[in-house]
Amino acid sequence: MNSTLIQPFYNALEQVLLTMAQLETNPGPKSVKSNAIASGAVSGLIALDSDSMSGSMAISFSRELILDIFQRMLGEEHLNLDDELCDLVGEITNMVTGAAKPGLVDIGINLDLSRPTTVSGLNHKIEHLAQGPVFSQQLIASSGLATLEICLHERAQ
């Protein structure tokens, strides 16, 4: 699994936040995660499947960032990490995956998409759906951080 596969997802997340929330961001550090603890307060996780690969992608948002995104996208202040906020994270996860798909097709990966799940709470875990390294890329906004994670496993041919 090549760590550069995270780039189409990162570009999509950056574009979704700019388009939908008028939120400019900057890239943060890249790393390989050593545990399943999420970096944020709420995360969206979606299964990724193709003929050649399977795995998952997750986006974890800091509390401050997702509350800011909620206000920017829906025009109302929100104070709690509740079902409404988790629904927004799920929708953003869907949008990012859909927006990343053309870039992946360009490099020969045609993903089948599924419905995302969301997890929230202090020190929640993200259990990826494949064995192997979990590549992460932070995204820095004025109101907080998001961390994109990707874990893909190549299928035996």
Phi and psi in radians as a Rosetta constraint file:
Dihedral C 1 N 2 CA 2 C 2 CIRCULARHARMONIC -1.596 0.35
Dihedral N 2 CA 2 C 2 N 3 CIRCULARHARMONIC 2.247 0.35
Dihedral C 2 N 3 CA 3 C 3 CIRCULARHARMONIC -1.098 0.35
Dihedral N 3 CA 3 C 3 N 4 CIRCULARHARMONIC -0.291 0.35
Dihedral C 3 N 4 CA 4 C 4 CIRCULARHARMONIC -1.251 0.35
Dihedral N 4 CA 4 C 4 N 5 CIRCULARHARMONIC -0.199 0.35
Dihedral C 4 N 5 CA 5 C 5 CIRCULARHARMONIC -1.155 0.35
Dihedral N 5 CA 5 C 5 N 6 CIRCULARHARMONIC -0.261 0.35
Dihedral C 5 N 6 CA 6 C 6 CIRCULARHARMONIC -1.274 0.35
Dihedral N 6 CA 6 C 6 N 7 CIRCULARHARMONIC -0.403 0.35
Dihedral C 6 N 7 CA 7 C 7 CIRCULARHARMONIC -1.039 0.35
Dihedral N 7 CA 7 C 7 N 8 CIRCULARHARMONIC -0.787 0.35
Dihedral C 7 N 8 CA 8 C 8 CIRCULARHARMONIC -1.057 0.35
Dihedral N 8 CA 8 C 8 N 9 CIRCULARHARMONIC -0.603 0.35
Dihedral C 8 N 9 CA 9 C 9 CIRCULARHARMONIC -1.248 0.35
Dihedral N 9 CA 9 C 9 N 10 CIRCULARHARMONIC -0.708 0.35
Dihedral C 9 N 10 CA 10 C 10 CIRCULARHARMONIC -1.094 0.35
Dihedral N 10 CA 10 C 10 N 11 CIRCULARHARMONIC -0.830 0.35
Dihedral C 10 N 11 CA 11 C 11 CIRCULARHARMONIC -1.032 0.35
Dihedral N 11 CA 11 C 11 N 12 CIRCULARHARMONIC -0.691 0.35
Dihedral C 11 N 12 CA 12 C 12 CIRCULARHARMONIC -1.166 0.35
Dihedral N 12 CA 12 C 12 N 13 CIRCULARHARMONIC -0.743 0.35
Dihedral C 12 N 13 CA 13 C 13 CIRCULARHARMONIC -1.081 0.35
Dihedral N 13 CA 13 C 13 N 14 CIRCULARHARMONIC -0.786 0.35
Dihedral C 13 N 14 CA 14 C 14 CIRCULARHARMONIC -1.027 0.35
Dihedral N 14 CA 14 C 14 N 15 CIRCULARHARMONIC -0.774 0.35
Dihedral C 14 N 15 CA 15 C 15 CIRCULARHARMONIC -1.216 0.35
Dihedral N 15 CA 15 C 15 N 16 CIRCULARHARMONIC -0.716 0.35
Dihedral C 15 N 16 CA 16 C 16 CIRCULARHARMONIC -1.076 0.35
Dihedral N 16 CA 16 C 16 N 17 CIRCULARHARMONIC -0.784 0.35
Dihedral C 16 N 17 CA 17 C 17 CIRCULARHARMONIC -1.171 0.35
Dihedral N 17 CA 17 C 17 N 18 CIRCULARHARMONIC -0.626 0.35
Dihedral C 17 N 18 CA 18 C 18 CIRCULARHARMONIC -1.219 0.35
Dihedral N 18 CA 18 C 18 N 19 CIRCULARHARMONIC -0.791 0.35
Dihedral C 18 N 19 CA 19 C 19 CIRCULARHARMONIC -1.273 0.35
Dihedral N 19 CA 19 C 19 N 20 CIRCULARHARMONIC -0.824 0.35
Dihedral C 19 N 20 CA 20 C 20 CIRCULARHARMONIC -1.506 0.35
Dihedral N 20 CA 20 C 20 N 21 CIRCULARHARMONIC -0.512 0.35
Dihedral C 20 N 21 CA 21 C 21 CIRCULARHARMONIC -2.113 0.35
Dihedral N 21 CA 21 C 21 N 22 CIRCULARHARMONIC 0.073 0.35
Dihedral C 21 N 22 CA 22 C 22 CIRCULARHARMONIC 0.837 0.35
Dihedral N 22 CA 22 C 22 N 23 CIRCULARHARMONIC 0.799 0.35
Dihedral C 22 N 23 CA 23 C 23 CIRCULARHARMONIC -2.035 0.35
Dihedral N 23 CA 23 C 23 N 24 CIRCULARHARMONIC 2.011 0.35
Dihedral C 23 N 24 CA 24 C 24 CIRCULARHARMONIC -1.468 0.35
Dihedral N 24 CA 24 C 24 N 25 CIRCULARHARMONIC 2.494 0.35
Dihedral C 24 N 25 CA 25 C 25 CIRCULARHARMONIC -2.360 0.35
Dihedral N 25 CA 25 C 25 N 26 CIRCULARHARMONIC 2.903 0.35
Dihedral C 25 N 26 CA 26 C 26 CIRCULARHARMONIC -2.293 0.35
Dihedral N 26 CA 26 C 26 N 27 CIRCULARHARMONIC 2.634 0.35
Dihedral C 26 N 27 CA 27 C 27 CIRCULARHARMONIC -1.245 0.35
Dihedral N 27 CA 27 C 27 N 28 CIRCULARHARMONIC 2.470 0.35
Dihedral C 27 N 28 CA 28 C 28 CIRCULARHARMONIC -1.858 0.35
Dihedral N 28 CA 28 C 28 N 29 CIRCULARHARMONIC -2.881 0.35
Dihedral C 28 N 29 CA 29 C 29 CIRCULARHARMONIC -1.200 0.35
Dihedral N 29 CA 29 C 29 N 30 CIRCULARHARMONIC 2.639 0.35
Dihedral C 29 N 30 CA 30 C 30 CIRCULARHARMONIC -1.781 0.35
Dihedral N 30 CA 30 C 30 N 31 CIRCULARHARMONIC 2.615 0.35
Dihedral C 30 N 31 CA 31 C 31 CIRCULARHARMONIC -2.793 0.35
Dihedral N 31 CA 31 C 31 N 32 CIRCULARHARMONIC 3.044 0.35
Dihedral C 31 N 32 CA 32 C 32 CIRCULARHARMONIC -1.927 0.35
Dihedral N 32 CA 32 C 32 N 33 CIRCULARHARMONIC 2.133 0.35
Dihedral C 32 N 33 CA 33 C 33 CIRCULARHARMONIC -1.245 0.35
Dihedral N 33 CA 33 C 33 N 34 CIRCULARHARMONIC 2.561 0.35
Dihedral C 33 N 34 CA 34 C 34 CIRCULARHARMONIC -1.933 0.35
Dihedral N 34 CA 34 C 34 N 35 CIRCULARHARMONIC -0.012 0.35
Dihedral C 34 N 35 CA 35 C 35 CIRCULARHARMONIC -2.606 0.35
Dihedral N 35 CA 35 C 35 N 36 CIRCULARHARMONIC 3.099 0.35
Dihedral C 35 N 36 CA 36 C 36 CIRCULARHARMONIC -1.710 0.35
Dihedral N 36 CA 36 C 36 N 37 CIRCULARHARMONIC 0.032 0.35
Dihedral C 36 N 37 CA 37 C 37 CIRCULARHARMONIC -1.228 0.35
Dihedral N 37 CA 37 C 37 N 38 CIRCULARHARMONIC 2.252 0.35
Dihedral C 37 N 38 CA 38 C 38 CIRCULARHARMONIC -1.260 0.35
Dihedral N 38 CA 38 C 38 N 39 CIRCULARHARMONIC 2.611 0.35
Dihedral C 38 N 39 CA 39 C 39 CIRCULARHARMONIC -1.483 0.35
Dihedral N 39 CA 39 C 39 N 40 CIRCULARHARMONIC -0.241 0.35
Dihedral C 39 N 40 CA 40 C 40 CIRCULARHARMONIC -2.067 0.35
Dihedral N 40 CA 40 C 40 N 41 CIRCULARHARMONIC -2.984 0.35
Dihedral C 40 N 41 CA 41 C 41 CIRCULARHARMONIC -1.600 0.35
Dihedral N 41 CA 41 C 41 N 42 CIRCULARHARMONIC -0.404 0.35
Dihedral C 41 N 42 CA 42 C 42 CIRCULARHARMONIC -2.559 0.35
Dihedral N 42 CA 42 C 42 N 43 CIRCULARHARMONIC 2.429 0.35
Dihedral C 42 N 43 CA 43 C 43 CIRCULARHARMONIC -2.354 0.35
Dihedral N 43 CA 43 C 43 N 44 CIRCULARHARMONIC 2.567 0.35
Dihedral C 43 N 44 CA 44 C 44 CIRCULARHARMONIC -1.927 0.35
Dihedral N 44 CA 44 C 44 N 45 CIRCULARHARMONIC 2.420 0.35
Dihedral C 44 N 45 CA 45 C 45 CIRCULARHARMONIC -2.270 0.35
Dihedral N 45 CA 45 C 45 N 46 CIRCULARHARMONIC 2.338 0.35
Dihedral C 45 N 46 CA 46 C 46 CIRCULARHARMONIC -2.372 0.35
Dihedral N 46 CA 46 C 46 N 47 CIRCULARHARMONIC 2.403 0.35
Dihedral C 46 N 47 CA 47 C 47 CIRCULARHARMONIC -1.305 0.35
Dihedral N 47 CA 47 C 47 N 48 CIRCULARHARMONIC 2.492 0.35
Dihedral C 47 N 48 CA 48 C 48 CIRCULARHARMONIC -2.157 0.35
Dihedral N 48 CA 48 C 48 N 49 CIRCULARHARMONIC 2.314 0.35
Dihedral C 48 N 49 CA 49 C 49 CIRCULARHARMONIC -2.524 0.35
Dihedral N 49 CA 49 C 49 N 50 CIRCULARHARMONIC 2.400 0.35
Dihedral C 49 N 50 CA 50 C 50 CIRCULARHARMONIC -2.580 0.35
Dihedral N 50 CA 50 C 50 N 51 CIRCULARHARMONIC 3.113 0.35
Dihedral C 50 N 51 CA 51 C 51 CIRCULARHARMONIC -1.099 0.35
Dihedral N 51 CA 51 C 51 N 52 CIRCULARHARMONIC -0.535 0.35
Dihedral C 51 N 52 CA 52 C 52 CIRCULARHARMONIC -1.832 0.35
Dihedral N 52 CA 52 C 52 N 53 CIRCULARHARMONIC -0.288 0.35
Dihedral C 52 N 53 CA 53 C 53 CIRCULARHARMONIC -2.535 0.35
Dihedral N 53 CA 53 C 53 N 54 CIRCULARHARMONIC 2.751 0.35
Dihedral C 53 N 54 CA 54 C 54 CIRCULARHARMONIC -2.517 0.35
Dihedral N 54 CA 54 C 54 N 55 CIRCULARHARMONIC 2.752 0.35
Dihedral C 54 N 55 CA 55 C 55 CIRCULARHARMONIC 2.795 0.35
Dihedral N 55 CA 55 C 55 N 56 CIRCULARHARMONIC -2.558 0.35
Dihedral C 55 N 56 CA 56 C 56 CIRCULARHARMONIC -2.741 0.35
Dihedral N 56 CA 56 C 56 N 57 CIRCULARHARMONIC 2.839 0.35
Dihedral C 56 N 57 CA 57 C 57 CIRCULARHARMONIC -2.268 0.35
Dihedral N 57 CA 57 C 57 N 58 CIRCULARHARMONIC 2.449 0.35
Dihedral C 57 N 58 CA 58 C 58 CIRCULARHARMONIC -2.330 0.35
Dihedral N 58 CA 58 C 58 N 59 CIRCULARHARMONIC 2.602 0.35
Dihedral C 58 N 59 CA 59 C 59 CIRCULARHARMONIC -2.231 0.35
Dihedral N 59 CA 59 C 59 N 60 CIRCULARHARMONIC 2.180 0.35
Dihedral C 59 N 60 CA 60 C 60 CIRCULARHARMONIC -1.996 0.35
Dihedral N 60 CA 60 C 60 N 61 CIRCULARHARMONIC 2.219 0.35
Dihedral C 60 N 61 CA 61 C 61 CIRCULARHARMONIC -1.938 0.35
Dihedral N 61 CA 61 C 61 N 62 CIRCULARHARMONIC 2.399 0.35
Dihedral C 61 N 62 CA 62 C 62 CIRCULARHARMONIC -1.156 0.35
Dihedral N 62 CA 62 C 62 N 63 CIRCULARHARMONIC 2.718 0.35
Dihedral C 62 N 63 CA 63 C 63 CIRCULARHARMONIC -0.984 0.35
Dihedral N 63 CA 63 C 63 N 64 CIRCULARHARMONIC -0.807 0.35
Dihedral C 63 N 64 CA 64 C 64 CIRCULARHARMONIC -1.100 0.35
Dihedral N 64 CA 64 C 64 N 65 CIRCULARHARMONIC -0.724 0.35
Dihedral C 64 N 65 CA 65 C 65 CIRCULARHARMONIC -1.186 0.35
Dihedral N 65 CA 65 C 65 N 66 CIRCULARHARMONIC -0.822 0.35
Dihedral C 65 N 66 CA 66 C 66 CIRCULARHARMONIC -1.190 0.35
Dihedral N 66 CA 66 C 66 N 67 CIRCULARHARMONIC -0.553 0.35
Dihedral C 66 N 67 CA 67 C 67 CIRCULARHARMONIC -1.170 0.35
Dihedral N 67 CA 67 C 67 N 68 CIRCULARHARMONIC -0.657 0.35
Dihedral C 67 N 68 CA 68 C 68 CIRCULARHARMONIC -1.152 0.35
Dihedral N 68 CA 68 C 68 N 69 CIRCULARHARMONIC -0.772 0.35
Dihedral C 68 N 69 CA 69 C 69 CIRCULARHARMONIC -1.064 0.35
Dihedral N 69 CA 69 C 69 N 70 CIRCULARHARMONIC -0.761 0.35
Dihedral C 69 N 70 CA 70 C 70 CIRCULARHARMONIC -0.987 0.35
Dihedral N 70 CA 70 C 70 N 71 CIRCULARHARMONIC -0.841 0.35
Dihedral C 70 N 71 CA 71 C 71 CIRCULARHARMONIC -1.119 0.35
Dihedral N 71 CA 71 C 71 N 72 CIRCULARHARMONIC -0.726 0.35
Dihedral C 71 N 72 CA 72 C 72 CIRCULARHARMONIC -1.171 0.35
Dihedral N 72 CA 72 C 72 N 73 CIRCULARHARMONIC -0.699 0.35
Dihedral C 72 N 73 CA 73 C 73 CIRCULARHARMONIC -1.413 0.35
Dihedral N 73 CA 73 C 73 N 74 CIRCULARHARMONIC -0.645 0.35
Dihedral C 73 N 74 CA 74 C 74 CIRCULARHARMONIC -1.892 0.35
Dihedral N 74 CA 74 C 74 N 75 CIRCULARHARMONIC -0.108 0.35
Dihedral C 74 N 75 CA 75 C 75 CIRCULARHARMONIC 1.268 0.35
Dihedral N 75 CA 75 C 75 N 76 CIRCULARHARMONIC 0.318 0.35
Dihedral C 75 N 76 CA 76 C 76 CIRCULARHARMONIC -2.445 0.35
Dihedral N 76 CA 76 C 76 N 77 CIRCULARHARMONIC 2.588 0.35
Dihedral C 76 N 77 CA 77 C 77 CIRCULARHARMONIC -1.320 0.35
Dihedral N 77 CA 77 C 77 N 78 CIRCULARHARMONIC 2.471 0.35
Dihedral C 77 N 78 CA 78 C 78 CIRCULARHARMONIC -2.346 0.35
Dihedral N 78 CA 78 C 78 N 79 CIRCULARHARMONIC 2.383 0.35
Dihedral C 78 N 79 CA 79 C 79 CIRCULARHARMONIC -1.998 0.35
Dihedral N 79 CA 79 C 79 N 80 CIRCULARHARMONIC -0.248 0.35
Dihedral C 79 N 80 CA 80 C 80 CIRCULARHARMONIC -2.077 0.35
Dihedral N 80 CA 80 C 80 N 81 CIRCULARHARMONIC 2.597 0.35
Dihedral C 80 N 81 CA 81 C 81 CIRCULARHARMONIC -1.491 0.35
Dihedral N 81 CA 81 C 81 N 82 CIRCULARHARMONIC 1.582 0.35
Dihedral C 81 N 82 CA 82 C 82 CIRCULARHARMONIC -2.210 0.35
Dihedral N 82 CA 82 C 82 N 83 CIRCULARHARMONIC -2.973 0.35
Dihedral C 82 N 83 CA 83 C 83 CIRCULARHARMONIC -1.043 0.35
Dihedral N 83 CA 83 C 83 N 84 CIRCULARHARMONIC -0.642 0.35
Dihedral C 83 N 84 CA 84 C 84 CIRCULARHARMONIC -1.105 0.35
Dihedral N 84 CA 84 C 84 N 85 CIRCULARHARMONIC -0.733 0.35
Dihedral C 84 N 85 CA 85 C 85 CIRCULARHARMONIC -1.206 0.35
Dihedral N 85 CA 85 C 85 N 86 CIRCULARHARMONIC -0.702 0.35
Dihedral C 85 N 86 CA 86 C 86 CIRCULARHARMONIC -1.102 0.35
Dihedral N 86 CA 86 C 86 N 87 CIRCULARHARMONIC -0.650 0.35
Dihedral C 86 N 87 CA 87 C 87 CIRCULARHARMONIC -1.059 0.35
Dihedral N 87 CA 87 C 87 N 88 CIRCULARHARMONIC -0.718 0.35
Dihedral C 87 N 88 CA 88 C 88 CIRCULARHARMONIC -1.108 0.35
Dihedral N 88 CA 88 C 88 N 89 CIRCULARHARMONIC -0.750 0.35
Dihedral C 88 N 89 CA 89 C 89 CIRCULARHARMONIC -1.090 0.35
Dihedral N 89 CA 89 C 89 N 90 CIRCULARHARMONIC -0.713 0.35
Dihedral C 89 N 90 CA 90 C 90 CIRCULARHARMONIC -1.072 0.35
Dihedral N 90 CA 90 C 90 N 91 CIRCULARHARMONIC -0.739 0.35
Dihedral C 90 N 91 CA 91 C 91 CIRCULARHARMONIC -1.150 0.35
Dihedral N 91 CA 91 C 91 N 92 CIRCULARHARMONIC -0.725 0.35
Dihedral C 91 N 92 CA 92 C 92 CIRCULARHARMONIC -1.095 0.35
Dihedral N 92 CA 92 C 92 N 93 CIRCULARHARMONIC -0.721 0.35
Dihedral C 92 N 93 CA 93 C 93 CIRCULARHARMONIC -1.041 0.35
Dihedral N 93 CA 93 C 93 N 94 CIRCULARHARMONIC -0.754 0.35
Dihedral C 93 N 94 CA 94 C 94 CIRCULARHARMONIC -1.063 0.35
Dihedral N 94 CA 94 C 94 N 95 CIRCULARHARMONIC -0.827 0.35
Dihedral C 94 N 95 CA 95 C 95 CIRCULARHARMONIC -1.069 0.35
Dihedral N 95 CA 95 C 95 N 96 CIRCULARHARMONIC -0.740 0.35
Dihedral C 95 N 96 CA 96 C 96 CIRCULARHARMONIC -1.132 0.35
Dihedral N 96 CA 96 C 96 N 97 CIRCULARHARMONIC -0.778 0.35
Dihedral C 96 N 97 CA 97 C 97 CIRCULARHARMONIC -1.108 0.35
Dihedral N 97 CA 97 C 97 N 98 CIRCULARHARMONIC -0.768 0.35
Dihedral C 97 N 98 CA 98 C 98 CIRCULARHARMONIC -1.103 0.35
Dihedral N 98 CA 98 C 98 N 99 CIRCULARHARMONIC -0.692 0.35
Dihedral C 98 N 99 CA 99 C 99 CIRCULARHARMONIC -1.255 0.35
Dihedral N 99 CA 99 C 99 N 100 CIRCULARHARMONIC -0.465 0.35
Dihedral C 99 N 100 CA 100 C 100 CIRCULARHARMONIC -1.394 0.35
Dihedral N 100 CA 100 C 100 N 101 CIRCULARHARMONIC -0.382 0.35
Dihedral C 100 N 101 CA 101 C 101 CIRCULARHARMONIC -0.980 0.35
Dihedral N 101 CA 101 C 101 N 102 CIRCULARHARMONIC -0.803 0.35
Dihedral C 101 N 102 CA 102 C 102 CIRCULARHARMONIC -1.044 0.35
Dihedral N 102 CA 102 C 102 N 103 CIRCULARHARMONIC -0.679 0.35
Dihedral C 102 N 103 CA 103 C 103 CIRCULARHARMONIC -1.139 0.35
Dihedral N 103 CA 103 C 103 N 104 CIRCULARHARMONIC -0.584 0.35
Dihedral C 103 N 104 CA 104 C 104 CIRCULARHARMONIC -1.281 0.35
Dihedral N 104 CA 104 C 104 N 105 CIRCULARHARMONIC -0.688 0.35
Dihedral C 104 N 105 CA 105 C 105 CIRCULARHARMONIC -1.036 0.35
Dihedral N 105 CA 105 C 105 N 106 CIRCULARHARMONIC -0.668 0.35
Dihedral C 105 N 106 CA 106 C 106 CIRCULARHARMONIC -1.037 0.35
Dihedral N 106 CA 106 C 106 N 107 CIRCULARHARMONIC -0.476 0.35
Dihedral C 106 N 107 CA 107 C 107 CIRCULARHARMONIC -1.840 0.35
Dihedral N 107 CA 107 C 107 N 108 CIRCULARHARMONIC 0.287 0.35
Dihedral C 107 N 108 CA 108 C 108 CIRCULARHARMONIC 1.566 0.35
Dihedral N 108 CA 108 C 108 N 109 CIRCULARHARMONIC 0.281 0.35
Dihedral C 108 N 109 CA 109 C 109 CIRCULARHARMONIC -2.028 0.35
Dihedral N 109 CA 109 C 109 N 110 CIRCULARHARMONIC 1.963 0.35
Dihedral C 109 N 110 CA 110 C 110 CIRCULARHARMONIC -1.874 0.35
Dihedral N 110 CA 110 C 110 N 111 CIRCULARHARMONIC 1.714 0.35
Dihedral C 110 N 111 CA 111 C 111 CIRCULARHARMONIC -1.415 0.35
Dihedral N 111 CA 111 C 111 N 112 CIRCULARHARMONIC 2.478 0.35
Dihedral C 111 N 112 CA 112 C 112 CIRCULARHARMONIC -1.601 0.35
Dihedral N 112 CA 112 C 112 N 113 CIRCULARHARMONIC 2.363 0.35
Dihedral C 112 N 113 CA 113 C 113 CIRCULARHARMONIC -1.819 0.35
Dihedral N 113 CA 113 C 113 N 114 CIRCULARHARMONIC 2.667 0.35
Dihedral C 113 N 114 CA 114 C 114 CIRCULARHARMONIC -2.241 0.35
Dihedral N 114 CA 114 C 114 N 115 CIRCULARHARMONIC -3.067 0.35
Dihedral C 114 N 115 CA 115 C 115 CIRCULARHARMONIC -1.460 0.35
Dihedral N 115 CA 115 C 115 N 116 CIRCULARHARMONIC 2.430 0.35
Dihedral C 115 N 116 CA 116 C 116 CIRCULARHARMONIC -1.369 0.35
Dihedral N 116 CA 116 C 116 N 117 CIRCULARHARMONIC 2.777 0.35
Dihedral C 116 N 117 CA 117 C 117 CIRCULARHARMONIC -2.037 0.35
Dihedral N 117 CA 117 C 117 N 118 CIRCULARHARMONIC 2.755 0.35
Dihedral C 117 N 118 CA 118 C 118 CIRCULARHARMONIC -2.171 0.35
Dihedral N 118 CA 118 C 118 N 119 CIRCULARHARMONIC 2.621 0.35
Dihedral C 118 N 119 CA 119 C 119 CIRCULARHARMONIC -2.382 0.35
Dihedral N 119 CA 119 C 119 N 120 CIRCULARHARMONIC 2.449 0.35
Dihedral C 119 N 120 CA 120 C 120 CIRCULARHARMONIC -2.449 0.35
Dihedral N 120 CA 120 C 120 N 121 CIRCULARHARMONIC 2.916 0.35
Dihedral C 120 N 121 CA 121 C 121 CIRCULARHARMONIC 2.044 0.35
Dihedral N 121 CA 121 C 121 N 122 CIRCULARHARMONIC 2.754 0.35
Dihedral C 121 N 122 CA 122 C 122 CIRCULARHARMONIC -1.077 0.35
Dihedral N 122 CA 122 C 122 N 123 CIRCULARHARMONIC 2.249 0.35
Dihedral C 122 N 123 CA 123 C 123 CIRCULARHARMONIC 1.028 0.35
Dihedral N 123 CA 123 C 123 N 124 CIRCULARHARMONIC 0.558 0.35
Dihedral C 123 N 124 CA 124 C 124 CIRCULARHARMONIC -1.179 0.35
Dihedral N 124 CA 124 C 124 N 125 CIRCULARHARMONIC 2.812 0.35
Dihedral C 124 N 125 CA 125 C 125 CIRCULARHARMONIC -1.864 0.35
Dihedral N 125 CA 125 C 125 N 126 CIRCULARHARMONIC 2.585 0.35
Dihedral C 125 N 126 CA 126 C 126 CIRCULARHARMONIC -1.960 0.35
Dihedral N 126 CA 126 C 126 N 127 CIRCULARHARMONIC 1.943 0.35
Dihedral C 126 N 127 CA 127 C 127 CIRCULARHARMONIC -1.713 0.35
Dihedral N 127 CA 127 C 127 N 128 CIRCULARHARMONIC 1.762 0.35
Dihedral C 127 N 128 CA 128 C 128 CIRCULARHARMONIC -1.212 0.35
Dihedral N 128 CA 128 C 128 N 129 CIRCULARHARMONIC 2.721 0.35
Dihedral C 128 N 129 CA 129 C 129 CIRCULARHARMONIC -1.677 0.35
Dihedral N 129 CA 129 C 129 N 130 CIRCULARHARMONIC 0.401 0.35
Dihedral C 129 N 130 CA 130 C 130 CIRCULARHARMONIC -2.584 0.35
Dihedral N 130 CA 130 C 130 N 131 CIRCULARHARMONIC 2.744 0.35
Dihedral C 130 N 131 CA 131 C 131 CIRCULARHARMONIC -1.525 0.35
Dihedral N 131 CA 131 C 131 N 132 CIRCULARHARMONIC 2.522 0.35
Dihedral C 131 N 132 CA 132 C 132 CIRCULARHARMONIC 2.276 0.35
Dihedral N 132 CA 132 C 132 N 133 CIRCULARHARMONIC -3.109 0.35
Dihedral C 132 N 133 CA 133 C 133 CIRCULARHARMONIC -1.182 0.35
Dihedral N 133 CA 133 C 133 N 134 CIRCULARHARMONIC 2.539 0.35
Dihedral C 133 N 134 CA 134 C 134 CIRCULARHARMONIC -1.852 0.35
Dihedral N 134 CA 134 C 134 N 135 CIRCULARHARMONIC 1.927 0.35
Dihedral C 134 N 135 CA 135 C 135 CIRCULARHARMONIC -1.530 0.35
Dihedral N 135 CA 135 C 135 N 136 CIRCULARHARMONIC 2.382 0.35
Dihedral C 135 N 136 CA 136 C 136 CIRCULARHARMONIC -2.247 0.35
Dihedral N 136 CA 136 C 136 N 137 CIRCULARHARMONIC 2.657 0.35
Dihedral C 136 N 137 CA 137 C 137 CIRCULARHARMONIC -2.475 0.35
Dihedral N 137 CA 137 C 137 N 138 CIRCULARHARMONIC 2.134 0.35
Dihedral C 137 N 138 CA 138 C 138 CIRCULARHARMONIC -1.439 0.35
Dihedral N 138 CA 138 C 138 N 139 CIRCULARHARMONIC 2.663 0.35
Dihedral C 138 N 139 CA 139 C 139 CIRCULARHARMONIC -2.235 0.35
Dihedral N 139 CA 139 C 139 N 140 CIRCULARHARMONIC 2.198 0.35
Dihedral C 139 N 140 CA 140 C 140 CIRCULARHARMONIC -1.892 0.35
Dihedral N 140 CA 140 C 140 N 141 CIRCULARHARMONIC 2.200 0.35
Dihedral C 140 N 141 CA 141 C 141 CIRCULARHARMONIC -2.104 0.35
Dihedral N 141 CA 141 C 141 N 142 CIRCULARHARMONIC 2.918 0.35
Dihedral C 141 N 142 CA 142 C 142 CIRCULARHARMONIC -1.082 0.35
Dihedral N 142 CA 142 C 142 N 143 CIRCULARHARMONIC -0.466 0.35
Dihedral C 142 N 143 CA 143 C 143 CIRCULARHARMONIC -1.781 0.35
Dihedral N 143 CA 143 C 143 N 144 CIRCULARHARMONIC -0.027 0.35
Dihedral C 143 N 144 CA 144 C 144 CIRCULARHARMONIC 2.751 0.35
Dihedral N 144 CA 144 C 144 N 145 CIRCULARHARMONIC -2.890 0.35
Dihedral C 144 N 145 CA 145 C 145 CIRCULARHARMONIC -2.076 0.35
Dihedral N 145 CA 145 C 145 N 146 CIRCULARHARMONIC 2.615 0.35
Dihedral C 145 N 146 CA 146 C 146 CIRCULARHARMONIC -2.204 0.35
Dihedral N 146 CA 146 C 146 N 147 CIRCULARHARMONIC 2.591 0.35
Dihedral C 146 N 147 CA 147 C 147 CIRCULARHARMONIC -2.198 0.35
Dihedral N 147 CA 147 C 147 N 148 CIRCULARHARMONIC 2.177 0.35
Dihedral C 147 N 148 CA 148 C 148 CIRCULARHARMONIC -1.684 0.35
Dihedral N 148 CA 148 C 148 N 149 CIRCULARHARMONIC 2.325 0.35
Dihedral C 148 N 149 CA 149 C 149 CIRCULARHARMONIC -2.200 0.35
Dihedral N 149 CA 149 C 149 N 150 CIRCULARHARMONIC 2.497 0.35
Dihedral C 149 N 150 CA 150 C 150 CIRCULARHARMONIC -2.418 0.35
Dihedral N 150 CA 150 C 150 N 151 CIRCULARHARMONIC 2.347 0.35
Dihedral C 150 N 151 CA 151 C 151 CIRCULARHARMONIC -2.404 0.35
Dihedral N 151 CA 151 C 151 N 152 CIRCULARHARMONIC 1.914 0.35
Dihedral C 151 N 152 CA 152 C 152 CIRCULARHARMONIC -2.180 0.35
Dihedral N 152 CA 152 C 152 N 153 CIRCULARHARMONIC 2.495 0.35
Dihedral C 152 N 153 CA 153 C 153 CIRCULARHARMONIC -2.120 0.35
Dihedral N 153 CA 153 C 153 N 154 CIRCULARHARMONIC 2.242 0.35
Dihedral C 153 N 154 CA 154 C 154 CIRCULARHARMONIC -1.302 0.35
Dihedral N 154 CA 154 C 154 N 155 CIRCULARHARMONIC 2.325 0.35
Dihedral C 154 N 155 CA 155 C 155 CIRCULARHARMONIC -1.343 0.35
Dihedral N 155 CA 155 C 155 N 156 CIRCULARHARMONIC 2.554 0.35
Dihedral C 155 N 156 CA 156 C 156 CIRCULARHARMONIC -1.179 0.35
Dihedral N 156 CA 156 C 156 N 157 CIRCULARHARMONIC 2.347 0.35
